[in-house]
Amino acid sequence: MAYSHVLLGAKTRTRPTVRQIGFADIKDALAKGLDDFLAMPTHALFLCAVYPVIGLILARLAFGYSVLPLLYPLASGFALVGPVAALGLYELSRRREAGLAADAGNALDVLKSSSIGAIIALGLLLFAIFVLWVAVANAIYIDNFGYAPPASIRGFVTEVLTTRPGWNLIVVGNGVGLLFAIAVLSISVVSFPLLLDRDVGAAVALATSIRVVAKNPVTMAAWGLIVAALLLLGSLPAFLGLTVTVPVLAHATWHLYRRAVKADKTPPRSPLERHTEHRYAADFPAVLFPWAR
C-alpha cells in the first residue's frame, strides 16, 4: 500500500545500524562540509538565496509593530525547517561523494527520489512543529504583555530588556524554544540524508535519527550548539551570512550522517529508480502522485 511504503519504505531493507561518534567526527564532518561548499559555492549560494530574502522580508515586517514580537520566534524558528531547505545540498554532497555530476540541476533530483513521499511527510511534520512554535511563542508574549502591539521598536526593546515581564519572556521563550530545537534535532539530524541514501520510509528514518541522538547524546548536543552558533553568526548582518553557514552546515550534516549510520551493504538506489509494478485504470488518480505505491 502507498501509506505503508511512505512510512516503512522497501520491505527488503534492513534496519539501519547506528554508530558511536565523537567530537572528532563532528570536526571531520565540518571540514568535509566546508570542502563541499568550496567545490560547489555557486550551487550552494543559489540554493540558499531564499534565506537573505526571508531576512529582508522579516526586517520589513518589523516596521509593522504588531508583528514585531514574532520577529525573533520567526527568525529562530526557521532553523526548525532548515533540514527541508537543505535537501538539495544533501543531494549534492551525496552525488559528489559517489563521483557523480553535482551541479545545480542535480540538486533537484531530490524530487525524483523513490523516497519522495517519506521526505514530504517528514517535511510536513517539521512545518507543523514550526507553526506550533510560533503559536506558542505568541502565547508566551501575550501572557506577559497582553494583546496590545508595541508602540515602537525602541519601546519594545526597552520593555523586553529592562522589565520583569521582559525577562520572563526571554527566559521562558528561550527555554521552550530549546525544547522545540531538541525535538527537531532528534527527529531530523540524519533522517533526511538517510531517506536520500536509502528507501527506508519516514517512520524508519525518524526512528533511526532518534537512535543516533540517544546513542550519542553529548556529541549531538555539541552538534546542536554548533549549528545554533553558526546560524546566529550567519544571521548577521541581515541574514546574509546564512548564504555561507547554511550550505556548510548542510553539507556537513550529510557527512555526519555517514559517520553516525553504518553504510548499507546493498547497492544504493538511484534517485531516478522507480517501482515498476503495473498500473491500472482503477488506480487513478493515485498514480498522479509520485509517492503512491
NORPE-V526706 format. One record per residue. RES is the residue in three letters. OMEGA is omega in degrees with one decimal (none if undefined). Layout:
res = [RES RES]
omega = [OMEGA OMEGA]
This chain:
res = [MET ALA TYR SER HIS VAL LEU LEU GLY ALA LYS THR ARG THR ARG PRO THR VAL ARG GLN ILE GLY PHE ALA ASP ILE LYS ASP ALA LEU ALA LYS GLY LEU ASP ASP PHE LEU ALA MET PRO THR HIS ALA LEU PHE LEU CYS ALA VAL TYR PRO VAL ILE GLY LEU ILE LEU ALA ARG LEU ALA PHE GLY TYR SER VAL LEU PRO LEU LEU TYR PRO LEU ALA SER GLY PHE ALA LEU VAL GLY PRO VAL ALA ALA LEU GLY LEU TYR GLU LEU SER ARG ARG ARG GLU ALA GLY LEU ALA ALA ASP ALA GLY ASN ALA LEU ASP VAL LEU LYS SER SER SER ILE GLY ALA ILE ILE ALA LEU GLY LEU LEU LEU PHE ALA ILE PHE VAL LEU TRP VAL ALA VAL ALA ASN ALA ILE TYR ILE ASP ASN PHE GLY TYR ALA PRO PRO ALA SER ILE ARG GLY PHE VAL THR GLU VAL LEU THR THR ARG PRO GLY TRP ASN LEU ILE VAL VAL GLY ASN GLY VAL GLY LEU LEU PHE ALA ILE ALA VAL LEU SER ILE SER VAL VAL SER PHE PRO LEU LEU LEU ASP ARG ASP VAL GLY ALA ALA VAL ALA LEU ALA THR SER ILE ARG VAL VAL ALA LYS ASN PRO VAL THR MET ALA ALA TRP GLY LEU ILE VAL ALA ALA LEU LEU LEU LEU GLY SER LEU PRO ALA PHE LEU GLY LEU THR VAL THR VAL PRO VAL LEU ALA HIS ALA THR TRP HIS LEU TYR ARG ARG ALA VAL LYS ALA ASP LYS THR PRO PRO ARG SER PRO LEU GLU ARG HIS THR GLU HIS ARG TYR ALA ALA ASP PHE PRO ALA VAL LEU PHE PRO TRP ALA ARG]
omega = [-177.4 -176.7 178.9 -180.0 178.7 -176.8 -170.4 179.4 -180.0 -175.5 -177.4 -176.2 176.6 -179.6 -179.5 178.8 -179.5 -177.1 169.2 179.1 -178.4 -176.8 177.5 178.6 176.4 179.2 180.0 179.9 178.9 178.7 178.9 176.8 176.6 178.5 176.6 -178.7 179.7 179.0 -177.0 -172.8 -177.8 178.9 -177.9 -179.9 178.9 -177.2 -175.8 -179.9 -179.1 -175.9 174.5 177.7 177.0 -179.9 179.8 177.6 179.2 178.6 178.6 179.2 -178.3 179.5 168.2 -165.4 -179.4 179.5 -178.0 179.7 -178.8 -176.9 179.4 177.2 179.2 -178.2 -179.6 -177.8 178.5 174.9 -179.9 178.7 179.2 179.7 177.9 -180.0 -176.1 -175.5 -179.6 179.6 173.3 -177.9 178.3 177.7 178.9 -177.8 179.3 177.9 -178.8 -179.9 179.8 176.3 -177.7 175.1 -174.3 179.8 179.3 178.4 -179.9 176.0 174.1 -177.9 -179.7 -177.5 175.8 179.2 -173.9 178.4 178.4 178.4 178.9 -179.9 178.9 176.6 177.3 176.9 178.6 178.0 177.9 177.2 177.5 179.0 177.9 179.0 179.6 178.7 179.2 178.7 178.0 178.8 178.5 178.0 -179.5 179.2 -177.9 -174.3 -179.4 -174.1 -177.0 179.0 177.5 -179.6 -179.8 177.6 -179.1 179.4 179.2 -179.7 179.4 180.0 -177.7 -172.5 -172.0 -178.9 179.6 175.9 178.7 177.8 178.2 177.6 -179.3 -176.0 -177.2 -178.4 179.6 177.4 178.0 177.7 177.6 178.3 176.6 -178.9 178.9 180.0 -178.8 177.3 -177.1 -174.8 -172.9 -172.5 176.3 -171.9 -178.6 173.7 179.1 -179.9 176.0 -175.9 -175.1 177.9 -173.9 -179.1 -175.1 -176.8 -179.7 179.5 179.0 -179.6 178.5 178.6 178.3 178.7 177.4 180.0 -179.3 -178.9 -176.9 -173.6 -178.6 179.8 -180.0 175.4 177.6 177.9 178.3 178.5 177.8 178.3 -179.5 -178.8 -179.1 176.4 176.9 178.1 -178.7 -179.2 -179.2 -6.0 172.7 175.7 -176.4 179.9 179.4 177.6 175.2 -174.1 -178.8 178.6 178.4 178.9 -179.6 177.7 179.7 179.0 177.3 -177.8 174.7 174.6 179.3 178.7 -171.3 -177.1 -178.6 -177.7 177.4 -179.8 179.7 -179.8 179.5 178.8 174.4 177.3 179.1 -176.0 -179.0 171.5 -172.0 179.6 -176.5 175.8 179.9 -178.0 -178.9 179.9 -177.9 7.0 -177.5 -177.1 178.9 -176.1 -173.6 179.8 177.1 -179.0 none]
